[in-house]
């Protein structure tokens, strides 16, 4: 209680209006480049939550892996995500730029999701032994995209609006967090099973690729 009183001092002087909550969202939606980035992040975050939530269940239920081995694959994916944020940030700053980097990550996700369905169904084969590599690369791309995205949002907003633009962009990001895993779980349980659900994650990745391509074309047109 004594600590809380110190932290709350002056809080009553800054009332929060309900309309203020929508200001960052409107800022992002009205800026075409930020809007395309934010919609891409919605798809990216949906893919990320599906991978981290269901990868272990998929490997255990559909392909008979024991929990330890399936958990190890998830750990590899998470570790890939940690390393990916560093590697992609470096590549983005040095050579590709953020939008091309996000486009490349979307393509990598598409390939990995298709391979995950093929590898998971190839019992005892060489393809099955590639599963750890696929998990690492999927983690690098599907989990390690965030840093490049947030840096580009801050770079593309007006001076002094980085905080508000980031808040608005993350509102779109967390829509994907809320919706993606729920839809994936329903599809896996009631419609197409886990293998095809993971393959279907290539669809939002294709949407990302389309959005980033549109953003590149827009910037090219602006320079012309």
N, C-alpha and C positions, 0 to 999 in steps of 0.2 A: 504493500500500500504506500509506504513513503516514496518508493521509487516511481510508482505510477503517478502520484500527485505531481512530481517534478516533470515527468514526461508530458502530462496533460496540461501543464500550465500554458495558458494562452490559447488552448484549443477552441474555446468558446468564441474567440474573436474571429474565427475563420469558418463561418457557416458554409456547408456544402449544399449548393442548390442541385436539385435533381437534373436540371437541364445541363449543368456542367459536365455530367457524366457522358453526354453525347457529343460534347465539343471536340474531343480528340478523334472520335469516329468520323464526324463530319469533315474534319480537316483532312483525314486520310482519303475518304471517299471522293472528295472534290478535287484531289490532286491525282491526275491520271497515272503517273508513275508510281506513286505510293499505293494507289488502289490496286494496280497489277501486282505489286510486291506483296501486299497484304493478302490478296486472294490466293497467291501462290503459297504463302505461309499457312493459310488455312488447310490446304491440301497436304503440305509437308507435315504439319503437326498431326493430322489425322493418320498419315502413314506411320509416323514415329510412334504414336500411342498404340497402334495396332501391332507393330513389331514388338515393342517392349511388353505389351500385355499378353499376347497370344503365341509368341514364338515357342515358348516351352510347352504349352498345352498342345500345340500343333505337332511338335516332334514326339511327344509322349503318346498322344491319342491316335494320331494317324499313322505313325511310323515306328511305334514300338520302342522308342529309345527310353532308357531308364532316366529317372529324374535327375541324377547327377550329371549324365552326359548332356541332357537337354538344357539343364541349368548352366553347364559350361559353355554351350553354344550361345546362350543369352549373355553370359558374362563377356564372351568374345565380341558380341555385337556392341555391348555397352562400352567396352574398352576401345573398340573401333570408333565409336562416337566421340570419345574423349580425344583420341588422336586426330580424328578427322577435322575437328574444329580448328586445330592448329595448322594442319596441312592445308586445308582448303583456304583458310585465311591468308596463308603465305602465298599460295598459288594465285589467289584473287588479287592480292596487292601487287604481286610481281609481274604477272603476265595476263591473266584472263579478264580481270575485272569481275565485279560481283555478279552481274546479271549473267554473263557467260558461264561463270562458275556454278550458279544455281541451275542453269540449263543443263550443264554437264552432270550435275548431281541427280537431276531428274532422270536423265538417260541411264545413269548407273543404277538408280532404283528400279527402273523398268527391267533392265537386264537381270538384276539380282532377284526380283520377285518371280520372274519366269524361271530362272535357274533354281530357286528354292523349291518350286513345285516339282521340277524335274529331278533334282538331287534327292529330295525327300522321298520320292517314290522309287528310287533306284537302289533297292536293298542289296548290300554287299558288293556293289560295283565300284568302279573308279569314281563315278559321279558322286556316289554317297560319301566317299572319302574327301571330296571337295567341299563338303558341307561346312566345316569350320572356316574355310576361306570365304565362302559365300556369306557367312554370318558376319565376319569381320568387315567385308566390303559393304554389305548392306547397312551395318551399324555406322560405318564412316559416312555414308551418304544420307541415310534416312534419319540418323540421330545427330550427325555433325554439321548440319546445314545452318543452324541457328545464328552462329556468330557472323557469318557472311551476310545473312539477311538483315540482322539488326544494325550492323555497321552501314549497310547501304541505305536503310531507312533514315538513319541519322545524317548521312551524307546528302540525301536528296531533298530534305525539307528546308524550309526557309531558315535563315539565321535566327537563333534564339528559340526555335520551336522543336528542337530535337526531343525534349522530354515529352511534349504533347504528341508529337508524331509517333514516337515509340509506343506510348500508351494506346493510341488509336490503332496502330498496326497490330499490337499484341491482343487487342480485343478480337480481331479477326482470327488471329492465331489460335486463341483459346476456344473459339467456336469449333475449330477442327478437333481440338482436344476433347471437347464434350461429345461431339457427334460421331467422330470417326470410329472409335473403338466400339461404340454401341451398335452402329450399323454393321460393322464387321462381325461382331459376335452373333448378331441375329442372322446374318447371312450364313455364317459358318454352321450354326446350329440347325437352322430350319430350311435352308435353300441349297447351298452348293458345297458345304463341307469346308474344312480348313485349307486343304491344298488349293482348291480353286479360289478360295477367298484371298489367299496370299498372292496368287497369280493376278487376281483382280485388282490388287493394290497398284498394279502398273497403270490402271486407268486414271486415278488422280495424279499419278506422276506424269502421264501424258498431258493432262490439263496444265500442270506446272510448266512443262516444256512449251506448250502453246502460249501461255501467258508471258513467259520470259522471251520467247521469240517475238511476240507482239511488242514487248517493251524495247527490244533491240531495234526493231523496225521503226518504232516511234522516234527513238533517239537518232536513228539514221536520217529520218525525214526532217527532224528539227535542224540537223546540221546542213541539210541540202539548201 
